[in-house]
Amino acid sequence: MEALVILGMFGPTEIIIIVLIVVLLFGGRKIPELMKGIGQGMKEFKKATKDEPKKENNKPEAELDK
């Protein structure tokens, strides 16, 4: 259990190492494209989660009584 807690703590050195590895793997030009894709995916997910409760509230009362 303690090993999981220790793995979850990233210091500045670990973050720098991870960023350097990502830059080496994907190259500097691909990173903005990857971040854009991640941002669009998060935006779509938030939109979908906000739209879902609205659709449930628009059900006819006959369905809600069941």
mmCIF file as Biopython writes it, N, C-alpha, C and O atoms, coordinates in Angstrom:
data_model
#
loop_
_atom_site.group_PDB
_atom_site.id
_atom_site.type_symbol
_atom_site.label_atom_id
_atom_site.label_alt_id
_atom_site.label_comp_id
_atom_site.label_asym_id
_atom_site.label_entity_id
_atom_site.label_seq_id
_atom_site.pdbx_PDB_ins_code
_atom_site.Cartn_x
_atom_site.Cartn_y
_atom_site.Cartn_z
_atom_site.occupancy
_atom_site.B_iso_or_equiv
_atom_site.auth_seq_id
_atom_site.auth_asym_id
_atom_site.pdbx_PDB_model_num
ATOM 1   N N  . MET A ? 1  ? 0.830   -1.195 0.000   1.0 0.0 1  A 1 
ATOM 2   C CA . MET A ? 1  ? 0.000   0.000  0.000   1.0 0.0 1  A 1 
ATOM 3   C C  . MET A ? 1  ? 0.871   1.253  0.000   1.0 0.0 1  A 1 
ATOM 4   O O  . MET A ? 1  ? 0.584   2.215  -0.712  1.0 0.0 1  A 1 
ATOM 5   N N  . GLU A ? 2  ? 1.933   1.236  0.800   1.0 0.0 2  A 1 
ATOM 6   C CA . GLU A ? 2  ? 2.812   2.401  0.864   1.0 0.0 2  A 1 
ATOM 7   C C  . GLU A ? 2  ? 3.528   2.638  -0.459  1.0 0.0 2  A 1 
ATOM 8   O O  . GLU A ? 2  ? 3.835   3.779  -0.805  1.0 0.0 2  A 1 
ATOM 9   N N  . ALA A ? 3  ? 3.793   1.572  -1.195  1.0 0.0 3  A 1 
ATOM 10  C CA . ALA A ? 3  ? 4.466   1.709  -2.485  1.0 0.0 3  A 1 
ATOM 11  C C  . ALA A ? 3  ? 3.595   2.481  -3.459  1.0 0.0 3  A 1 
ATOM 12  O O  . ALA A ? 3  ? 4.112   3.267  -4.253  1.0 0.0 3  A 1 
ATOM 13  N N  . LEU A ? 4  ? 2.289   2.277  -3.417  1.0 0.0 4  A 1 
ATOM 14  C CA . LEU A ? 4  ? 1.383   3.013  -4.298  1.0 0.0 4  A 1 
ATOM 15  C C  . LEU A ? 4  ? 1.367   4.496  -3.959  1.0 0.0 4  A 1 
ATOM 16  O O  . LEU A ? 4  ? 1.293   5.332  -4.859  1.0 0.0 4  A 1 
ATOM 17  N N  . VAL A ? 5  ? 1.434   4.829  -2.702  1.0 0.0 5  A 1 
ATOM 18  C CA . VAL A ? 5  ? 1.440   6.231  -2.292  1.0 0.0 5  A 1 
ATOM 19  C C  . VAL A ? 5  ? 2.721   6.900  -2.750  1.0 0.0 5  A 1 
ATOM 20  O O  . VAL A ? 5  ? 2.693   8.041  -3.212  1.0 0.0 5  A 1 
ATOM 21  N N  . ILE A ? 6  ? 3.830   6.214  -2.629  1.0 0.0 6  A 1 
ATOM 22  C CA . ILE A ? 6  ? 5.119   6.777  -3.031  1.0 0.0 6  A 1 
ATOM 23  C C  . ILE A ? 6  ? 5.159   6.996  -4.538  1.0 0.0 6  A 1 
ATOM 24  O O  . ILE A ? 6  ? 5.706   8.000  -4.994  1.0 0.0 6  A 1 
ATOM 25  N N  . LEU A ? 7  ? 4.591   6.077  -5.325  1.0 0.0 7  A 1 
ATOM 26  C CA . LEU A ? 7  ? 4.584   6.222  -6.778  1.0 0.0 7  A 1 
ATOM 27  C C  . LEU A ? 7  ? 3.722   7.389  -7.226  1.0 0.0 7  A 1 
ATOM 28  O O  . LEU A ? 7  ? 3.966   7.943  -8.298  1.0 0.0 7  A 1 
ATOM 29  N N  . GLY A ? 8  ? 2.730   7.780  -6.450  1.0 0.0 8  A 1 
ATOM 30  C CA . GLY A ? 8  ? 1.824   8.856  -6.825  1.0 0.0 8  A 1 
ATOM 31  C C  . GLY A ? 8  ? 2.404   10.242 -6.633  1.0 0.0 8  A 1 
ATOM 32  O O  . GLY A ? 8  ? 1.833   11.217 -7.122  1.0 0.0 8  A 1 
ATOM 33  N N  . MET A ? 9  ? 3.525   10.356 -5.932  1.0 0.0 9  A 1 
ATOM 34  C CA . MET A ? 9  ? 4.109   11.667 -5.651  1.0 0.0 9  A 1 
ATOM 35  C C  . MET A ? 9  ? 5.205   11.980 -6.659  1.0 0.0 9  A 1 
ATOM 36  O O  . MET A ? 9  ? 6.261   11.348 -6.664  1.0 0.0 9  A 1 
ATOM 37  N N  . PHE A ? 10 ? 4.940   12.967 -7.516  1.0 0.0 10 A 1 
ATOM 38  C CA . PHE A ? 10 ? 5.930   13.381 -8.496  1.0 0.0 10 A 1 
ATOM 39  C C  . PHE A ? 10 ? 6.543   14.697 -8.063  1.0 0.0 10 A 1 
ATOM 40  O O  . PHE A ? 10 ? 5.835   15.663 -7.780  1.0 0.0 10 A 1 
ATOM 41  N N  . GLY A ? 11 ? 7.855   14.725 -8.015  1.0 0.0 11 A 1 
ATOM 42  C CA . GLY A ? 11 ? 8.565   15.952 -7.711  1.0 0.0 11 A 1 
ATOM 43  C C  . GLY A ? 11 ? 8.956   16.654 -8.991  1.0 0.0 11 A 1 
ATOM 44  O O  . GLY A ? 11 ? 8.696   16.153 -10.085 1.0 0.0 11 A 1 
ATOM 45  N N  . PRO A ? 12 ? 9.577   17.806 -8.860  1.0 0.0 12 A 1 
ATOM 46  C CA . PRO A ? 12 ? 9.980   18.558 -10.058 1.0 0.0 12 A 1 
ATOM 47  C C  . PRO A ? 12 ? 10.963  17.788 -10.942 1.0 0.0 12 A 1 
ATOM 48  O O  . PRO A ? 12 ? 10.907  17.901 -12.167 1.0 0.0 12 A 1 
ATOM 49  N N  . THR A ? 13 ? 11.849  17.020 -10.345 1.0 0.0 13 A 1 
ATOM 50  C CA . THR A ? 13 ? 12.821  16.261 -11.122 1.0 0.0 13 A 1 
ATOM 51  C C  . THR A ? 13 ? 12.127  15.196 -11.978 1.0 0.0 13 A 1 
ATOM 52  O O  . THR A ? 13 ? 12.456  15.023 -13.151 1.0 0.0 13 A 1 
ATOM 53  N N  . GLU A ? 14 ? 11.165  14.485 -11.380 1.0 0.0 14 A 1 
ATOM 54  C CA . GLU A ? 14 ? 10.458  13.457 -12.118 1.0 0.0 14 A 1 
ATOM 55  C C  . GLU A ? 14 ? 9.651   14.053 -13.260 1.0 0.0 14 A 1 
ATOM 56  O O  . GLU A ? 14 ? 9.607   13.484 -14.350 1.0 0.0 14 A 1 
ATOM 57  N N  . ILE A ? 15 ? 9.011   15.194 -13.021 1.0 0.0 15 A 1 
ATOM 58  C CA . ILE A ? 15 ? 8.220   15.851 -14.059 1.0 0.0 15 A 1 
ATOM 59  C C  . ILE A ? 15 ? 9.106   16.271 -15.224 1.0 0.0 15 A 1 
ATOM 60  O O  . ILE A ? 15 ? 8.727   16.105 -16.383 1.0 0.0 15 A 1 
ATOM 61  N N  . ILE A ? 16 ? 10.280  16.812 -14.927 1.0 0.0 16 A 1 
ATOM 62  C CA . ILE A ? 16 ? 11.211  17.227 -15.979 1.0 0.0 16 A 1 
ATOM 63  C C  . ILE A ? 16 ? 11.661  16.015 -16.797 1.0 0.0 16 A 1 
ATOM 64  O O  . ILE A ? 16 ? 11.741  16.086 -18.023 1.0 0.0 16 A 1 
ATOM 65  N N  . ILE A ? 17 ? 11.952  14.912 -16.121 1.0 0.0 17 A 1 
ATOM 66  C CA . ILE A ? 17 ? 12.373  13.695 -16.826 1.0 0.0 17 A 1 
ATOM 67  C C  . ILE A ? 17 ? 11.251  13.191 -17.730 1.0 0.0 17 A 1 
ATOM 68  O O  . ILE A ? 17 ? 11.502  12.806 -18.872 1.0 0.0 17 A 1 
ATOM 69  N N  . ILE A ? 18 ? 10.031  13.191 -17.233 1.0 0.0 18 A 1 
ATOM 70  C CA . ILE A ? 18 ? 8.890   12.732 -18.039 1.0 0.0 18 A 1 
ATOM 71  C C  . ILE A ? 18 ? 8.698   13.626 -19.257 1.0 0.0 18 A 1 
ATOM 72  O O  . ILE A ? 18 ? 8.457   13.126 -20.356 1.0 0.0 18 A 1 
ATOM 73  N N  . VAL A ? 19 ? 8.801   14.938 -19.079 1.0 0.0 19 A 1 
ATOM 74  C CA . VAL A ? 19 ? 8.646   15.873 -20.202 1.0 0.0 19 A 1 
ATOM 75  C C  . VAL A ? 19 ? 9.747   15.644 -21.236 1.0 0.0 19 A 1 
ATOM 76  O O  . VAL A ? 19 ? 9.473   15.651 -22.436 1.0 0.0 19 A 1 
ATOM 77  N N  . LEU A ? 20 ? 10.967  15.443 -20.793 1.0 0.0 20 A 1 
ATOM 78  C CA . LEU A ? 20 ? 12.060  15.185 -21.732 1.0 0.0 20 A 1 
ATOM 79  C C  . LEU A ? 20 ? 11.835  13.896 -22.515 1.0 0.0 20 A 1 
ATOM 80  O O  . LEU A ? 20 ? 12.100  13.847 -23.716 1.0 0.0 20 A 1 
ATOM 81  N N  . ILE A ? 21 ? 11.352  12.857 -21.849 1.0 0.0 21 A 1 
ATOM 82  C CA . ILE A ? 21 ? 11.078  11.591 -22.539 1.0 0.0 21 A 1 
ATOM 83  C C  . ILE A ? 21 ? 9.981   11.779 -23.578 1.0 0.0 21 A 1 
ATOM 84  O O  . ILE A ? 21 ? 10.081  11.260 -24.690 1.0 0.0 21 A 1 
ATOM 85  N N  . VAL A ? 22 ? 8.920   12.528 -23.217 1.0 0.0 22 A 1 
ATOM 86  C CA . VAL A ? 22 ? 7.827   12.773 -24.161 1.0 0.0 22 A 1 
ATOM 87  C C  . VAL A ? 22 ? 8.332   13.545 -25.369 1.0 0.0 22 A 1 
ATOM 88  O O  . VAL A ? 22 ? 7.962   13.230 -26.500 1.0 0.0 22 A 1 
ATOM 89  N N  . VAL A ? 23 ? 9.174   14.554 -25.149 1.0 0.0 23 A 1 
ATOM 90  C CA . VAL A ? 23 ? 9.722   15.338 -26.262 1.0 0.0 23 A 1 
ATOM 91  C C  . VAL A ? 23 ? 10.594  14.460 -27.152 1.0 0.0 23 A 1 
ATOM 92  O O  . VAL A ? 23 ? 10.551  14.581 -28.376 1.0 0.0 23 A 1 
ATOM 93  N N  . LEU A ? 24 ? 11.376  13.585 -26.551 1.0 0.0 24 A 1 
ATOM 94  C CA . LEU A ? 24 ? 12.220  12.698 -27.352 1.0 0.0 24 A 1 
ATOM 95  C C  . LEU A ? 24 ? 11.396  11.695 -28.156 1.0 0.0 24 A 1 
ATOM 96  O O  . LEU A ? 24 ? 11.737  11.382 -29.297 1.0 0.0 24 A 1 
ATOM 97  N N  . LEU A ? 25 ? 10.317  11.192 -27.565 1.0 0.0 25 A 1 
ATOM 98  C CA . LEU A ? 25 ? 9.508   10.200 -28.257 1.0 0.0 25 A 1 
ATOM 99  C C  . LEU A ? 25 ? 8.678   10.798 -29.385 1.0 0.0 25 A 1 
ATOM 100 O O  . LEU A ? 25 ? 8.617   10.235 -30.478 1.0 0.0 25 A 1 
ATOM 101 N N  . PHE A ? 26 ? 8.041   11.932 -29.128 1.0 0.0 26 A 1 
ATOM 102 C CA . PHE A ? 26 ? 7.094   12.490 -30.089 1.0 0.0 26 A 1 
ATOM 103 C C  . PHE A ? 26 ? 7.667   13.641 -30.903 1.0 0.0 26 A 1 
ATOM 104 O O  . PHE A ? 26 ? 7.122   13.966 -31.959 1.0 0.0 26 A 1 
ATOM 105 N N  . GLY A ? 27 ? 8.708   14.246 -30.465 1.0 0.0 27 A 1 
ATOM 106 C CA . GLY A ? 27 ? 9.269   15.390 -31.165 1.0 0.0 27 A 1 
ATOM 107 C C  . GLY A ? 27 ? 8.523   16.664 -30.808 1.0 0.0 27 A 1 
ATOM 108 O O  . GLY A ? 27 ? 7.367   16.619 -30.387 1.0 0.0 27 A 1 
ATOM 109 N N  . GLY A ? 28 ? 9.176   17.777 -30.975 1.0 0.0 28 A 1 
ATOM 110 C CA . GLY A ? 28 ? 8.601   19.065 -30.608 1.0 0.0 28 A 1 
ATOM 111 C C  . GLY A ? 28 ? 7.401   19.472 -31.440 1.0 0.0 28 A 1 
ATOM 112 O O  . GLY A ? 28 ? 6.540   20.205 -30.953 1.0 0.0 28 A 1 
ATOM 113 N N  . ARG A ? 29 ? 7.321   19.021 -32.667 1.0 0.0 29 A 1 
ATOM 114 C CA . ARG A ? 29 ? 6.220   19.431 -33.549 1.0 0.0 29 A 1 
ATOM 115 C C  . ARG A ? 29 ? 4.938   18.675 -33.269 1.0 0.0 29 A 1 
ATOM 116 O O  . ARG A ? 29 ? 3.850   19.204 -33.492 1.0 0.0 29 A 1 
ATOM 117 N N  . LYS A ? 30 ? 5.044   17.463 -32.790 1.0 0.0 30 A 1 
ATOM 118 C CA . LYS A ? 30 ? 3.853   16.643 -32.554 1.0 0.0 30 A 1 
ATOM 119 C C  . LYS A ? 30 ? 3.153   16.990 -31.238 1.0 0.0 30 A 1 
ATOM 120 O O  . LYS A ? 30 ? 1.952   16.756 -31.107 1.0 0.0 30 A 1 
ATOM 121 N N  . ILE A ? 31 ? 3.865   17.534 -30.282 1.0 0.0 31 A 1 
ATOM 122 C CA . ILE A ? 31 ? 3.283   17.790 -28.961 1.0 0.0 31 A 1 
ATOM 123 C C  . ILE A ? 31 ? 2.103   18.755 -29.027 1.0 0.0 31 A 1 
ATOM 124 O O  . ILE A ? 31 ? 1.082   18.470 -28.401 1.0 0.0 31 A 1 
ATOM 125 N N  . PRO A ? 32 ? 2.175   19.882 -29.747 1.0 0.0 32 A 1 
ATOM 126 C CA . PRO A ? 32 ? 0.993   20.750 -29.826 1.0 0.0 32 A 1 
ATOM 127 C C  . PRO A ? 32 ? -0.218  20.045 -30.434 1.0 0.0 32 A 1 
ATOM 128 O O  . PRO A ? 32 ? -1.350  20.283 -30.012 1.0 0.0 32 A 1 
ATOM 129 N N  . GLU A ? 33 ? 0.013   19.181 -31.419 1.0 0.0 33 A 1 
ATOM 130 C CA . GLU A ? 33 ? -1.086  18.422 -32.021 1.0 0.0 33 A 1 
ATOM 131 C C  . GLU A ? 33 ? -1.699  17.459 -31.004 1.0 0.0 33 A 1 
ATOM 132 O O  . GLU A ? 33 ? -2.919  17.311 -30.938 1.0 0.0 33 A 1 
ATOM 133 N N  . LEU A ? 34 ? -0.850  16.808 -30.216 1.0 0.0 34 A 1 
ATOM 134 C CA . LEU A ? 34 ? -1.347  15.892 -29.191 1.0 0.0 34 A 1 
ATOM 135 C C  . LEU A ? 34 ? -2.166  16.650 -28.137 1.0 0.0 34 A 1 
ATOM 136 O O  . LEU A ? 34 ? -3.236  16.196 -27.733 1.0 0.0 34 A 1 
ATOM 137 N N  . MET A ? 35 ? -1.660  17.792 -27.702 1.0 0.0 35 A 1 
ATOM 138 C CA . MET A ? 35 ? -2.371  18.578 -26.688 1.0 0.0 35 A 1 
ATOM 139 C C  . MET A ? 35 ? -3.702  19.093 -27.233 1.0 0.0 35 A 1 
ATOM 140 O O  . MET A ? 35 ? -4.697  19.139 -26.511 1.0 0.0 35 A 1 
ATOM 141 N N  . LYS A ? 36 ? -3.714  19.476 -28.498 1.0 0.0 36 A 1 
ATOM 142 C CA . LYS A ? 36 ? -4.953  19.943 -29.123 1.0 0.0 36 A 1 
ATOM 143 C C  . LYS A ? 36 ? -5.983  18.822 -29.153 1.0 0.0 36 A 1 
ATOM 144 O O  . LYS A ? 36 ? -7.154  19.043 -28.848 1.0 0.0 36 A 1 
ATOM 145 N N  . GLY A ? 37 ? -5.552  17.632 -29.518 1.0 0.0 37 A 1 
ATOM 146 C CA . GLY A ? 37 ? -6.449  16.481 -29.547 1.0 0.0 37 A 1 
ATOM 147 C C  . GLY A ? 37 ? -6.990  16.148 -28.165 1.0 0.0 37 A 1 
ATOM 148 O O  . GLY A ? 37 ? -8.175  15.850 -28.014 1.0 0.0 37 A 1 
ATOM 149 N N  . ILE A ? 38 ? -6.129  16.197 -27.158 1.0 0.0 38 A 1 
ATOM 150 C CA . ILE A ? 38 ? -6.569  15.926 -25.787 1.0 0.0 38 A 1 
ATOM 151 C C  . ILE A ? 38 ? -7.560  16.989 -25.336 1.0 0.0 38 A 1 
ATOM 152 O O  . ILE A ? 38 ? -8.569  16.667 -24.708 1.0 0.0 38 A 1 
ATOM 153 N N  . GLY A ? 39 ? -7.287  18.245 -25.647 1.0 0.0 39 A 1 
ATOM 154 C CA . GLY A ? 39 ? -8.190  19.331 -25.281 1.0 0.0 39 A 1 
ATOM 155 C C  . GLY A ? 39 ? -9.552  19.200 -25.941 1.0 0.0 39 A 1 
ATOM 156 O O  . GLY A ? 39 ? -10.578 19.425 -25.300 1.0 0.0 39 A 1 
ATOM 157 N N  . GLN A ? 40 ? -9.570  18.840 -27.208 1.0 0.0 40 A 1 
ATOM 158 C CA . GLN A ? 40 ? -10.845 18.656 -27.909 1.0 0.0 40 A 1 
ATOM 159 C C  . GLN A ? 40 ? -11.623 17.478 -27.325 1.0 0.0 40 A 1 
ATOM 160 O O  . GLN A ? 40 ? -12.846 17.536 -27.199 1.0 0.0 40 A 1 
ATOM 161 N N  . GLY A ? 41 ? -10.915 16.421 -26.974 1.0 0.0 41 A 1 
ATOM 162 C CA . GLY A ? 41 ? -11.576 15.264 -26.373 1.0 0.0 41 A 1 
ATOM 163 C C  . GLY A ? 41 ? -12.200 15.618 -25.028 1.0 0.0 41 A 1 
ATOM 164 O O  . GLY A ? 41 ? -13.320 15.202 -24.730 1.0 0.0 41 A 1 
ATOM 165 N N  . MET A ? 42 ? -11.476 16.385 -24.217 1.0 0.0 42 A 1 
ATOM 166 C CA . MET A ? 42 ? -12.011 16.808 -22.916 1.0 0.0 42 A 1 
ATOM 167 C C  . MET A ? 42 ? -13.216 17.720 -23.097 1.0 0.0 42 A 1 
ATOM 168 O O  . MET A ? 42 ? -14.192 17.628 -22.352 1.0 0.0 42 A 1 
ATOM 169 N N  . LYS A ? 43 ? -13.145 18.597 -24.087 1.0 0.0 43 A 1 
ATOM 170 C CA . LYS A ? 43 ? -14.248 19.517 -24.369 1.0 0.0 43 A 1 
ATOM 171 C C  . LYS A ? 43 ? -15.503 18.751 -24.773 1.0 0.0 43 A 1 
ATOM 172 O O  . LYS A ? 43 ? -16.598 19.049 -24.296 1.0 0.0 43 A 1 
ATOM 173 N N  . GLU A ? 44 ? -15.344 17.767 -25.649 1.0 0.0 44 A 1 
ATOM 174 C CA . GLU A ? 44 ? -16.479 16.947 -26.075 1.0 0.0 44 A 1 
ATOM 175 C C  . GLU A ? 44 ? -17.047 16.136 -24.913 1.0 0.0 44 A 1 
ATOM 176 O O  . GLU A ? 44 ? -18.263 15.981 -24.802 1.0 0.0 44 A 1 
ATOM 177 N N  . PHE A ? 45 ? -16.178 15.621 -24.050 1.0 0.0 45 A 1 
ATOM 178 C CA . PHE A ? 45 ? -16.634 14.846 -22.901 1.0 0.0 45 A 1 
ATOM 179 C C  . PHE A ? 45 ? -17.450 15.717 -21.949 1.0 0.0 45 A 1 
ATOM 180 O O  . PHE A ? 45 ? -18.509 15.300 -21.479 1.0 0.0 45 A 1 
ATOM 181 N N  . LYS A ? 46 ? -16.963 16.922 -21.663 1.0 0.0 46 A 1 
ATOM 182 C CA . LYS A ? 46 ? -17.701 17.840 -20.786 1.0 0.0 46 A 1 
ATOM 183 C C  . LYS A ? 46 ? -19.049 18.199 -21.392 1.0 0.0 46 A 1 
ATOM 184 O O  . LYS A ? 46 ? -20.058 18.257 -20.688 1.0 0.0 46 A 1 
ATOM 185 N N  . LYS A ? 47 ? -19.063 18.440 -22.693 1.0 0.0 47 A 1 
ATOM 186 C CA . LYS A ? 47 ? -20.311 18.785 -23.372 1.0 0.0 47 A 1 
ATOM 187 C C  . LYS A ? 47 ? -21.303 17.621 -23.283 1.0 0.0 47 A 1 
ATOM 188 O O  . LYS A ? 47 ? -22.492 17.829 -23.042 1.0 0.0 47 A 1 
ATOM 189 N N  . ALA A ? 48 ? -20.811 16.412 -23.477 1.0 0.0 48 A 1 
ATOM 190 C CA . ALA A ? 48 ? -21.687 15.235 -23.423 1.0 0.0 48 A 1 
ATOM 191 C C  . ALA A ? 48 ? -22.237 15.021 -22.025 1.0 0.0 48 A 1 
ATOM 192 O O  . ALA A ? 48 ? -23.398 14.640 -21.871 1.0 0.0 48 A 1 
ATOM 193 N N  . THR A ? 49 ? -21.427 15.259 -21.004 1.0 0.0 49 A 1 
ATOM 194 C CA . THR A ? 49 ? -21.905 15.063 -19.631 1.0 0.0 49 A 1 
ATOM 195 C C  . THR A ? 49 ? -22.889 16.150 -19.228 1.0 0.0 49 A 1 
ATOM 196 O O  . THR A ? 49 ? -23.777 15.899 -18.413 1.0 0.0 49 A 1 
ATOM 197 N N  . LYS A ? 50 ? -22.754 17.345 -19.777 1.0 0.0 50 A 1 
ATOM 198 C CA . LYS A ? 50 ? -23.699 18.420 -19.462 1.0 0.0 50 A 1 
ATOM 199 C C  . LYS A ? 50 ? -25.014 18.221 -20.195 1.0 0.0 50 A 1 
ATOM 200 O O  . LYS A ? 50 ? -26.070 18.559 -19.659 1.0 0.0 50 A 1 
ATOM 201 N N  . ASP A ? 51 ? -24.977 17.681 -21.411 1.0 0.0 51 A 1 
ATOM 202 C CA . ASP A ? 51 ? -26.186 17.474 -22.204 1.0 0.0 51 A 1 
ATOM 203 C C  . ASP A ? 51 ? -27.025 16.307 -21.679 1.0 0.0 51 A 1 
ATOM 204 O O  . ASP A ? 51 ? -28.248 16.322 -21.817 1.0 0.0 51 A 1 
ATOM 205 N N  . GLU A ? 52 ? -26.397 15.313 -21.088 1.0 0.0 52 A 1 
ATOM 206 C CA . GLU A ? 52 ? -27.119 14.115 -20.657 1.0 0.0 52 A 1 
ATOM 207 C C  . GLU A ? 52 ? -28.205 14.404 -19.615 1.0 0.0 52 A 1 
ATOM 208 O O  . GLU A ? 52 ? -29.318 13.905 -19.783 1.0 0.0 52 A 1 
ATOM 209 N N  . PRO A ? 53 ? -27.957 15.171 -18.561 1.0 0.0 53 A 1 
ATOM 210 C CA . PRO A ? 53 ? -29.045 15.433 -17.599 1.0 0.0 53 A 1 
ATOM 211 C C  . PRO A ? 53 ? -30.210 16.204 -18.214 1.0 0.0 53 A 1 
ATOM 212 O O  . PRO A ? 53 ? -31.357 16.003 -17.814 1.0 0.0 53 A 1 
ATOM 213 N N  . LYS A ? 54 ? -29.942 17.066 -19.162 1.0 0.0 54 A 1 
ATOM 214 C CA . LYS A ? 54 ? -31.009 17.821 -19.816 1.0 0.0 54 A 1 
ATOM 215 C C  . LYS A ? 54 ? -31.942 16.882 -20.570 1.0 0.0 54 A 1 
ATOM 216 O O  . LYS A ? 54 ? -33.159 17.070 -20.557 1.0 0.0 54 A 1 
ATOM 217 N N  . LYS A ? 55 ? -31.377 15.875 -21.226 1.0 0.0 55 A 1 
ATOM 218 C CA . LYS A ? 55 ? -32.194 14.927 -21.972 1.0 0.0 55 A 1 
ATOM 219 C C  . LYS A ? 55 ? -33.072 14.115 -21.033 1.0 0.0 55 A 1 
ATOM 220 O O  . LYS A ? 55 ? -34.212 13.801 -21.377 1.0 0.0 55 A 1 
ATOM 221 N N  . GLU A ? 56 ? -32.563 13.769 -19.852 1.0 0.0 56 A 1 
ATOM 222 C CA . GLU A ? 56 ? -33.340 12.995 -18.897 1.0 0.0 56 A 1 
ATOM 223 C C  . GLU A ? 56 ? -34.497 13.812 -18.330 1.0 0.0 56 A 1 
ATOM 224 O O  . GLU A ? 56 ? -35.560 13.262 -18.038 1.0 0.0 56 A 1 
ATOM 225 N N  . ASN A ? 57 ? -34.300 15.113 -18.171 1.0 0.0 57 A 1 
ATOM 226 C CA . ASN A ? 57 ? -35.340 15.965 -17.617 1.0 0.0 57 A 1 
ATOM 227 C C  . ASN A ? 57 ? -36.472 16.224 -18.602 1.0 0.0 57 A 1 
ATOM 228 O O  . ASN A ? 57 ? -37.557 16.631 -18.187 1.0 0.0 57 A 1 
ATOM 229 N N  . ASN A ? 58 ? -36.254 16.004 -19.875 1.0 0.0 58 A 1 
ATOM 230 C CA . ASN A ? 58 ? -37.257 16.262 -20.899 1.0 0.0 58 A 1 
ATOM 231 C C  . ASN A ? 58 ? -38.159 15.060 -21.168 1.0 0.0 58 A 1 
ATOM 232 O O  . ASN A ? 58 ? -38.961 15.097 -22.101 1.0 0.0 58 A 1 
ATOM 233 N N  . LYS A ? 59 ? -38.047 14.002 -20.376 1.0 0.0 59 A 1 
ATOM 234 C CA . LYS A ? 59 ? -38.887 12.831 -20.579 1.0 0.0 59 A 1 
ATOM 235 C C  . LYS A ? 59 ? -40.334 13.158 -20.213 1.0 0.0 59 A 1 
ATOM 236 O O  . LYS A ? 59 ? -40.576 13.950 -19.302 1.0 0.0 59 A 1 
ATOM 237 N N  . PRO A ? 60 ? -41.288 12.564 -20.906 1.0 0.0 60 A 1 
ATOM 238 C CA . PRO A ? 60 ? -42.699 12.772 -20.559 1.0 0.0 60 A 1 
ATOM 239 C C  . PRO A ? 60 ? -42.980 12.270 -19.141 1.0 0.0 60 A 1 
ATOM 240 O O  . PRO A ? 60 ? -42.289 11.382 -18.641 1.0 0.0 60 A 1 
ATOM 241 N N  . GLU A ? 61 ? -43.994 12.844 -18.506 1.0 0.0 61 A 1 
ATOM 242 C CA . GLU A ? 61 ? -44.312 12.498 -17.124 1.0 0.0 61 A 1 
ATOM 243 C C  . GLU A ? 61 ? -44.738 11.041 -16.984 1.0 0.0 61 A 1 
ATOM 244 O O  . GLU A ? 61 ? -44.533 10.443 -15.928 1.0 0.0 61 A 1 
ATOM 245 N N  . ALA A ? 62 ? -45.319 10.465 -18.014 1.0 0.0 62 A 1 
ATOM 246 C CA . ALA A ? 62 ? -45.740 9.064  -17.955 1.0 0.0 62 A 1 
ATOM 247 C C  . ALA A ? 62 ? -44.541 8.146  -17.737 1.0 0.0 62 A 1 
ATOM 248 O O  . ALA A ? 62 ? -44.646 7.147  -17.026 1.0 0.0 62 A 1 
ATOM 249 N N  . GLU A ? 63 ? -43.414 8.477  -18.339 1.0 0.0 63 A 1 
ATOM 250 C CA . GLU A ? 63 ? -42.203 7.667  -18.150 1.0 0.0 63 A 1 
ATOM 251 C C  . GLU A ? 63 ? -41.622 7.863  -16.773 1.0 0.0 63 A 1 
ATOM 252 O O  . GLU A ? 63 ? -41.055 6.923  -16.217 1.0 0.0 63 A 1 
ATOM 253 N N  . LEU A ? 64 ? -41.739 9.045  -16.199 1.0 0.0 64 A 1 
ATOM 254 C CA . LEU A ? 64 ? -41.189 9.319  -14.893 1.0 0.0 64 A 1 
ATOM 255 C C  . LEU A ? 64 ? -41.957 8.605  -13.783 1.0 0.0 64 A 1 
ATOM 256 O O  . LEU A ? 64 ? -41.377 8.298  -12.742 1.0 0.0 64 A 1 
ATOM 257 N N  . ASP A ? 65 ? -43.238 8.336  -13.977 1.0 0.0 65 A 1 
ATOM 258 C CA . ASP A ? 65 ? -44.052 7.697  -12.967 1.0 0.0 65 A 1 
ATOM 259 C C  . ASP A ? 65 ? -43.743 6.201  -12.823 1.0 0.0 65 A 1 
ATOM 260 O O  . ASP A ? 65 ? -44.097 5.592  -11.813 1.0 0.0 65 A 1 
ATOM 261 N N  . LYS A ? 66 ? -43.104 5.624  -13.799 1.0 0.0 66 A 1 
ATOM 262 C CA . LYS A ? 66 ? -42.832 4.179  -13.777 1.0 0.0 66 A 1 
ATOM 263 C C  . LYS A ? 66 ? -41.872 3.799  -12.700 1.0 0.0 66 A 1 
ATOM 264 O O  . LYS A ? 66 ? -41.543 2.622  -12.553 1.0 0.0 66 A 1 
#
